[in-house]
Amino acid sequence: MIYALLELLDGWKFPGHNLMGYISFRAGISFALALLIALLFGHKIIERLQRMQVGEVVRNLGLEGQMKKTGTPTMGGVIIIMSILIPCLLLGNLSNIYMILMLVATLWMGCIGFLDDYRKLKYHNKDGLKGKYKVTGQVGLGLLVGITMWLSPDIVMSENFEVQKADTSETEIVVSKDQIKSPQTTIPFVKNNNFNYEWLTSWVPDKEAAKTLGWLTFVLVVVVVVAAVSNGANLTDGLDGLCAGTSAIIGVALLIMGYLGGNVIYSSYLNIMYIPGSEELVVYAAAFIGALVGFLWYNAFPAQVFMGDTGSLTLGGILAVFAILIRKELLIPLLCLTFFLEDVSVMLQVGYFKYTKRKYGEGRRIFKMTPLHHHFQKPLEPGSNVLWKHPVNPIPESKIVVRFWIVGILLAALTFVTLKIR
């Protein structure tokens, strides 16, 4: 709103009117505003949730300090969502298709998470919204984002190519002036870091049909990424500050990638894909990080509020859609490896338990408990059939969280490093 207002008043030339034209300035203000909103209004929202008796339903799973969390206000994801939306609405370019998609994704996943939390609180159990409805919502968002990227004329990209310098053997990278519609994305370990989904369907004789199938493949990948990352973030939200801190680290990495890919000079210098218009995502990413840092003020151990599925499903959806819009979705398995390990640990545990029960008549486990972070929190029970017994004694919750953050920082660094190994 402020951005649009200053555009209308551009002819007035009052002092500082050009500042809103700088992405770095708007991003900095967006971060600070989101952080302040979370800090100033977070306490009031927590008090409101306490008065409404919106407390977490906790089952006794034998984890140290677990039952002390009973009654802690949940649905704190409202703080995060509010702290993201307000700065973006005030400082963002609301005519930019990338900003529009991120705002839609935030509200879309926020509504799904809110319904899930509401049902848990209403019926006083941990069941919440049925899995098929959550998956339907995630698939719906993936289809919306994927098809919009396919059909919108505002979502284009510019390819890089090498040119020979005059009177020298050296070459330089130049960004093409032609903006094209193409389902290209970024991958590591190759010269130009680009991969085109149309290559997978190049065997089709009809070129137009092959192009359409390439885009359909891209849309399918988008759906899978949105569902996987959203569910992974949801499973990661089990310890104080774990999901918020991990998501903030991933958000910083995506902000840097978005900034570089939305700047024609840096794109050319670093030989990476240039995506015109995507620089507006930096304003969103800054608000996202600021909101999470502010939320950690209340969510760090011992937590005064939990984000609930209102927050965790939303965070996963945001990270997935952001990565897709800047064409980095195939880097997600490394960047968001923590989320995927949480996902895989649950699938392996359930699968191994069912297999051993059929084979031996008694179910056995790989981990002491899943999702993975609970494995480190739970003591090893005498005589338990667990493959991975380390650590025998439980690790304090705060230490587990900090170690997961450190792993997240390492994964972010490795993601950047892989792009330089060509």
N, C-alpha and C positions, 0 to 999 in steps of 0.2 A: 504494500500500500504506500509506504514512504517512498519506495523506489519509483512507483508509477507517478506519484505526486511530484517528485523532483524532476521526472522526465517532462511533465506538463509545464513545470516552471523553469525549464532549461533556458529559455530566452531571457530570464530576469538577471542571470549572471551574478547572483549574490555570492559572497565569500564562501568557499568550500563546496559549491554546488557540484563540482566535478568529482568529488570524492566517491560518490555513490556509483560512479562508473568503473571504479577499480574493484575487481573481484576480491583482492586481498583485504581491502578495507571493509567491505561488506561481510566477508567471512569472519574477520576479527570481531566486528561488532556482533555478528550472529552468535559466535561462540560465547562472548561475554554476556550477552542478553539471555541466552539459554541457561547458562550457569547461574545467573542471578535469579531467574524465574524459578529454577529448581530449588535454590537455597531459600528464597524468600517465601515462596508459596508452598514448598514441600511440607513444612512443619504444620501449616494450617490444614493441608489436605490430610496429613496423618491424623491430626486431632479429629477431623471430620469423620474419617474412617473408623476411629476408635469409638466415637459417639454412635455411629451406625452399627457398631459391633461386627464390623467386617474383618473378622479374625481368621487366621490360617487354621485349617483343619489338619492336625498332625497325627499320623499313625505311629505307634511305638514300634520301631524297627531295630531297637537295640543299639542305636548310635549315641555316642557321648554328647550330652547337652541338647539332644533333639527335643525332648518334651518341654524344655524351657521356652521353646519357640511357640508353643500353643497360644493362640490368641493374638499373636503379633499381627498387626494390620496387613492385609494383602491388597491386591489391585493397585499397588503403588506405581504400576506402569502408566497410570493416568498422569503422574507427575512428568514422566519422560515424554509422553506424547504431547502434552501441553507445552512443555519446554522446547520441543522441536517445532511445533506448528506455529506458535506466535512469532518467533524471529523470522521464520521463512515467509510468513504472510506479510510481515512488515518490511522485510529487507530483500526478499526474493523477487525475481522477475516472473510474475505469475502468468505471463504469456509464453514462457519457455516450456516446451514439451517435456523436457527432462525434469524440471521442477514440478510440473503438474503430475507426472507419473509417480514421483517420490511421495508427494502429498497424498495421492490416491492410495498408494501402497501402505502408507502409515495408517490412514483411517480404516482401510479395508482389514488389515491384520489386527488393528486395535479393536475393531468391533468383534472379530472372531474370538480374540482372547478375552474380551470383556464378557461375552456370552458364556464362555467356558468357566470363568471365575464365578460368574453369577449363579450358574447351576450348582457349582460346588458348594457355595455358601448357602444357597436356598435349601438344598437337600442334605447339607451337613455331611458330605462325603467327598472322596477324591476323584469321583468318576467324571464329573463335569460334562462338557459337550461330547457327544459320541464321536469316536475317531473318524467315522466316515464323513461326518459333517465338517470337521476340521480339514480333512484332506480335500473335500470338495471346495472349500473356501480357498485353500492354497492353490489348487489346480486352477480355480477361476481367476485368481490374481495372475498366475503364470501365463494363462491364455491371454488375458487382457494386455499384459506387458509385451509378450511375444508378438501378438498380432498387431499391436500398435506400432512396434518397432518395424514390423514388416510393411505396413500400409502407410504410415505417416510420412509425408514428404519432408517433414522437418528433421527427421532422423536419418542423417547421412554420414559418410565418412570420406576422408581423403587418403589415398595411398601414398606411400613414400617410394622414391626410386633414386638410384644412383646416377650421377652425371659426371662426365669426365671434365676436369678443370682444363682450361685452355693452356696450351704450352707446358703441360706438366702431366706426370703419370698419376697424380692424386685424384681421388674421386670425392664428391660431397653428396650428402643426402638432401634431396629437395622434396618438399611436400607438393603433390599435384594440386593444381588449381581446380581441377574437376572434382566435384562432390558426387559420390555415387551411392546408390542403394545396394548394399551387399551384406549378406550374413557372415561377415568376417569377425574373428575374435583373436585374442592374444594367447599364444602358447609359448612355453619356454624351450630352450635348447635348439632353436632353428635360427637361421640367419636374420630374417626379418620379423620373427616372433608373430607372424600372422598365419591364421588358418581359416579357410573358407569352407563353410558347411556344404556349399555347392559341389565341392570336390567329391563328397561322398555319393553324390547322385549323378556324377558326370557320365556314368555308363548308360544313362537313359538317352536314346537317340534324339528325341525332341528336346531342343535346347530350352524352350520355354517351360516345358514340363519338368526338366531337370532343375531349372532355377526355382520353380515353385516347390518342388520336393526338397530342395536345399533349405528354403525358408521354413517349410514344415518341420524339417529335422531340427532347425534352430528353435522353433517354438516348443517342440517336445523337450529339448534340453532345458529351456527356460523353466518349464513346468517342473521338471525333476529337481532342478537346482533350488527353486523357491520352496518346494515341499521339504527337501532334505535339510536345507540350512535352517528353515523355520522350526522344524521338529528337533534338530540338533541343539539349537539355542534353548528350546523349551526343556529338553532333558538336562542341559547344563545348569539351568537355574535350580540348584539344589543346596548351595552353600551361600553364606552371606557375602555379597560382592563378587561372586564368581562370574556370573553371566554378564553383569554390567561392566566389570573391568575387562573381561576378555573381549566383549563387543567394542569397547572403546579403543582397544589396541588395534583391532581389525579395522575400525573406522578411520583411525589415523593413517593406516597403510592405504586404504581406499581413497582417502582425501588426497594424498600425495599423487597416487596414480591418476585420479580424476583431474587434478590441477595440471599435471604434465601433459596428459592426453588432450586437454582442452586448450592448450597454448600452442600455436603454430610454430613458434620459435623453438620451444623446448622439444616439441615432437620431432622437428627436423634434426635438431642437434643430437637427440638421443635415439633417433631412428625408430620411433614408435608411432603407432596409429594416431592420426589426428582426427578428432571428432568435433566438428564445429557445433557450438552451442552448449556442449557438455560442461563448459567451465562453470555454468550456473550451479552445478551439483556441488561445487566446493562450498557454497553458501549453506546448502543443506547439510553437508557433512560436518561443517563447523558447528552448526546448531545441534546435530546429533551427538557429537563428542562432548560439547558443553553440557547438554542435558544429562548425559551419563555420568560425567564428573560430578555434577551437582547432586544427582541421585545417590551417588556413592557416599555423600556426606551423611545420609541417613541409612544407607543399605550396608555400609561396611560393618564388619563384625564388632560388637553384636548388633544385629540389624534392628532398626526401629520400625522398618516397613519392608515388606517383600514386594517385588514387582508383579508377582503372579503371572498367569498366562497372558494377561493384558499387556504386560511388558515383554515377556520372553518370546512369545510368538511374533510380536511386532518387531522386535529387534532382529530376529532371524530373517523375517520377510524383508525388512529394510536393507540389511546387508546383502541379501541375495539379489534384490532388484537393482541396487546401486552397482554391484559388480557387473551385472548383466548390461546395464545402460552404458557403462564405460568399456564394454567388451572384454571383461576380465573374468568371465564366469568359469573358464577352464582352469583358472589359478585358484579357485575356491577350495579344491581338495587339499591343497597345501596351506593356504592362508587360514582356512577355517578347519584345520585338521582336528583341533580340540573338539569342535562340535561333532565331527564325523566319528571320532573315537567314542564319544558318548553314545551316538546312534548305534555304532557297530557293536559296542560292548553289550548293549541290551539284546540285540538280535542274536549274537553269539551265545549269550547266556541262556536265552529261551530255547534256541535251537539245540544246544548241547544237552540241556536238561531233558527235553522231549526225546532226543535220541538215546540217551543213557537209560531213560525210564523204560523205553521199549526194549532195549537190549538186555539190561540187567535187572529190570523190575524195580529199580530205584533211581530217582533222578539225581544227577550230579551237576556240579557247577564249575565254571571256569574261574569266576571271580567270587570273592566273598559276598559282594553285593553290587548291583548295578542300579543306575548309571555309574560309570567308571569312578567318578569322584568319591562315591560312597564306599568303594572298595578300600580306599586308603583310610577311611574314617571308621570302619568297622573292625573290632577286634576279632582275631581268629578263634573260633569256638573249637574246643577239644573234640577230636574225632570227626570233624566236618570233612565232607568229600569235596574239597576245593583244589583245583589244579594249581592256581597261582596263590600261594600262601603268604607271600611277602607284601606288606610288612605284617609281622605277627601282632605287634601292638599298634593301636590306632594313632594316627598323626593328628595333631590339633587342627581344627577347622581353618583357622586363620593361616596356618603354614601351608595347608593344601591349596588354598586360594592364591596365595602369593606365588607358589611354585607353578600353578597353572598360568598365572599372568606372565611369569618368566618364559615359560614354554611358548606362550602366545607371541611375545616379543621376538623370540628366536625364529618362529615360523614366519612372522612378517618380514624379518630380515632375509631369511632364505628365499622367500617369494621374490624379492627384488633381485637377489643374487642370481637366481635361475634365469632371469631375463637377460642377464649379461653373459651367460654361458651359451655361446652360439656355435 
